[in-house]
Amino acid sequence: MALPLLEYKPTTQNHRVRSFGVADLNEDTPYIYRLEDISSDGDFQALIFAAYRQVFSEHETLRFNRQITLETRLKNGSITVRDFIRELTKSERFYRTVVEVNSNYRLVQICLKRLLGRDSYNQDEEIAWSIVIATKGFHGFVDALVDSDEYTQAFGDFTVPYQRKRMEGRPFNLVTPRYGEEAYRDSYGTTKYDWRFTIEKFYTKKYQERQLPEGDPRRFAGIAASINTKGNYAQGVRAADIDYLNKVPRRR
């Protein structure tokens, strides 16, 4: 049985702002794409590309991400914009480019930005939705977001989701879907996280030598030990055995 969504509360002033002031048009006012406002084929294409841009986080829609069948169904009215967004998020392309390469917490952050138009309130919300992913699967998680009261009140059936909360860094839906170079998954099994490498590194002679201050004779103990002195001892010569007369140059 799926667990109910855990309770969470907003933690900052920005989270309590209802939405951008659409009445006061400025550079922060998002352009809203509604199916009711379409009057030409160009307007319809703009709405479709806005949906791709919102879901796939692309400045320019890639050909292999397009879902032609879904676009056709939206054009003939068999599905709503809400269903179009739902199916784009459930598509194989989205799963491969976003879901497979992220942890559940990161996936929650991305989907909240792209489907609900806001960032996660706090870690409590991320944990709550991560439990939904673990119990209902990713498709169940998408359905829970798209069918939520928040989505219905903000976008309804005919509006493409947009950033609606006053948070810095607009547009924040255009974020890198993968882990960064310093992320845990990229570094797992390396000297940064694997304790075996750490222990081995700590006990090696080179590591211990590097910890010594400059000029310390112990830094050169390895070099001194590597010198082969066998057979290079000085010859034992007595003073009585030296012929000094032969060493004095003769006059001609």
C-alpha positions in Angstrom: 0.0 0.0 0.0 1.4 3.4 -1.0 2.2 5.7 1.9 0.4 9.1 2.2 2.3 12.2 1.4 4.1 13.5 4.5 3.2 17.0 5.7 5.6 19.9 5.1 5.4 23.6 5.4 7.1 26.6 3.6 10.1 27.9 5.5 10.8 31.3 3.8 9.0 34.5 2.8 9.5 33.7 -0.9 7.6 30.4 -0.5 4.6 32.3 0.8 4.3 34.6 -2.2 1.3 33.4 -4.3 2.8 34.2 -7.7 4.4 36.9 -9.9 2.4 40.1 -10.3 1.1 39.4 -13.8 -0.9 42.6 -13.8 2.4 44.7 -13.5 4.2 43.7 -16.6 8.0 43.7 -16.2 11.0 41.6 -17.1 10.2 39.1 -14.4 6.7 38.5 -15.6 6.6 35.1 -17.3 4.9 34.8 -20.7 1.9 32.5 -20.3 0.9 30.0 -23.0 -2.8 29.1 -22.9 -4.7 26.9 -25.3 -7.6 29.4 -25.1 -5.4 32.2 -26.5 -4.4 30.3 -29.7 -5.6 31.9 -32.9 -3.2 30.5 -35.5 -1.0 27.5 -36.2 2.0 29.6 -35.3 0.5 30.2 -31.8 -0.1 26.5 -31.4 3.5 25.6 -32.4 4.8 28.2 -29.9 2.7 26.6 -27.1 4.1 23.1 -28.0 7.7 24.4 -28.0 7.0 26.1 -24.7 5.9 22.8 -23.2 9.1 21.1 -24.5 11.2 23.9 -23.1 9.5 23.6 -19.7 9.7 19.9 -19.4 13.1 19.1 -21.1 14.8 22.3 -20.1 16.0 23.1 -23.6 16.5 26.5 -25.1 16.0 24.9 -28.5 13.9 21.8 -28.9 15.9 18.8 -30.0 14.4 16.7 -32.8 14.9 13.3 -31.0 12.9 14.6 -28.0 9.8 15.5 -29.9 6.7 13.3 -29.5 4.9 13.7 -32.7 2.0 11.4 -31.8 1.3 13.5 -28.6 1.5 16.7 -30.6 -1.1 15.4 -33.0 -3.4 14.3 -30.2 -3.1 17.8 -28.7 -3.9 19.4 -32.0 -7.1 17.4 -32.6 -8.2 17.9 -29.0 -8.1 14.4 -27.8 -5.8 15.4 -24.9 -5.4 18.6 -22.8 -2.2 20.6 -22.2 -2.1 19.0 -18.8 -2.1 15.5 -20.3 0.5 16.7 -22.9 2.8 17.8 -20.0 2.1 14.5 -18.2 3.1 12.3 -21.1 6.2 14.3 -22.0 7.4 13.8 -18.5 6.7 10.1 -18.7 8.4 9.7 -22.0 11.3 7.5 -22.5 13.5 10.4 -23.6 12.8 12.2 -20.3 13.5 9.0 -18.3 16.8 8.5 -19.9 18.0 12.1 -19.8 16.7 13.1 -16.4 15.4 10.2 -14.3 18.2 7.7 -14.8 21.0 10.1 -14.0 19.6 11.7 -10.8 18.9 10.7 -7.3 15.3 10.8 -6.0 16.0 14.1 -4.1 17.4 15.8 -7.2 14.6 14.4 -9.3 12.1 15.9 -6.9 13.7 19.3 -7.2 13.7 19.2 -11.0 10.1 18.0 -11.3 8.8 20.6 -8.9 10.4 23.3 -10.9 9.2 22.0 -14.3 5.7 20.8 -13.4 4.7 23.1 -10.5 6.7 26.1 -11.4 8.5 26.5 -8.1 11.5 25.1 -6.2 11.1 22.7 -3.3 10.1 24.4 0.0 12.7 22.6 2.0 14.3 19.2 2.7 11.1 17.9 4.3 9.2 18.3 1.1 11.9 16.6 -0.9 11.8 13.7 1.5 8.0 13.5 1.3 8.0 13.3 -2.5 11.0 10.9 -2.6 8.8 8.5 -0.6 6.1 8.9 -3.2 8.7 7.9 -5.9 9.8 4.9 -3.8 6.3 3.7 -3.3 4.4 4.6 -6.5 7.3 4.7 -8.9 8.2 7.7 -11.2 5.0 7.6 -13.2 2.9 7.6 -10.0 5.0 10.6 -8.8 4.3 12.5 -12.0 0.6 11.8 -11.8 0.6 13.0 -8.2 2.2 16.3 -9.2 0.1 16.9 -12.3 -3.2 15.9 -10.6 -2.5 17.9 -7.5 -4.6 20.8 -6.3 -1.6 23.1 -6.6 -1.2 22.3 -10.3 -4.9 22.6 -10.9 -5.2 26.0 -9.2 -2.0 27.3 -10.9 -2.3 26.0 -14.5 -5.5 24.0 -14.9 -6.0 21.9 -18.0 -5.0 24.3 -20.8 -1.9 26.3 -19.5 1.7 25.3 -19.9 3.5 25.4 -16.5 5.7 28.4 -15.9 7.8 29.8 -13.1 5.3 31.4 -10.8 7.2 31.9 -7.5 9.5 34.8 -6.6 12.8 33.0 -6.4 16.1 34.2 -7.8 17.8 32.7 -10.8 15.0 32.8 -13.4 14.3 30.8 -15.4 15.2 28.1 -12.9 13.6 25.3 -14.9 16.6 25.5 -17.3 19.0 23.7 -15.0 21.5 20.9 -15.6 19.6 17.6 -15.2 22.8 15.6 -14.4 25.1 15.4 -11.5 28.1 17.9 -11.6 31.7 16.8 -11.7 31.9 17.0 -7.9 28.8 15.0 -7.3 28.8 11.8 -5.2 28.0 9.5 -8.1 30.9 10.7 -10.2 33.3 10.4 -7.3 32.1 7.1 -5.8 34.8 4.5 -5.6 37.6 7.0 -5.9 40.1 8.3 -3.3 37.5 10.9 -2.2 34.9 8.5 -0.8 36.4 5.0 -0.6 37.9 4.5 2.9 40.3 1.8 1.5 42.1 4.4 -0.6 42.2 6.7 2.3 43.8 4.2 4.6 46.3 3.1 1.9 47.1 6.8 1.2 47.7 7.6 4.9 50.1 4.7 5.5 52.2 5.0 2.4 55.8 6.2 2.8 55.4 8.9 0.1 52.4 10.4 1.9 54.3 10.4 5.2 57.3 12.1 3.6 55.1 14.8 2.1 53.9 15.6 5.6 57.5 16.4 6.7 58.7 20.1 6.6 61.1 21.2 4.0 64.7 20.5 4.8 63.9 17.6 7.2 66.6 14.9 6.6 63.9 12.3 6.8 62.5 13.5 3.5 65.7 12.2 1.8 65.9 8.8 3.7 64.5 7.0 0.7 67.1 8.6 -1.7 69.9 7.7 0.7 68.7 4.1 1.0 68.5 3.7 -2.7 72.2 4.5 -3.3 74.2 1.4 -3.9 77.5 1.8 -2.0 78.6 -1.8 -2.3 82.2 -2.0 -3.8 82.7 1.7 -3.6 84.7 1.8 -0.3 88.0 3.8 -0.4 91.2 1.8 -0.9 93.3 1.2 2.2 96.7 2.8 1.4 99.5 3.4 3.9 101.8 6.4 3.8 104.8 4.1 3.7 103.7 2.5 0.5 103.6 5.9 -1.4 106.6 6.6 -3.7 106.8 10.4 -3.2 109.9 10.7 -5.5 108.0 9.5 -8.6 105.4 12.1 -7.9 107.9 15.0 -8.0 108.3 16.4 -11.6 111.8 16.2 -12.9 113.8 19.0 -14.5 115.0 18.6 -18.0 
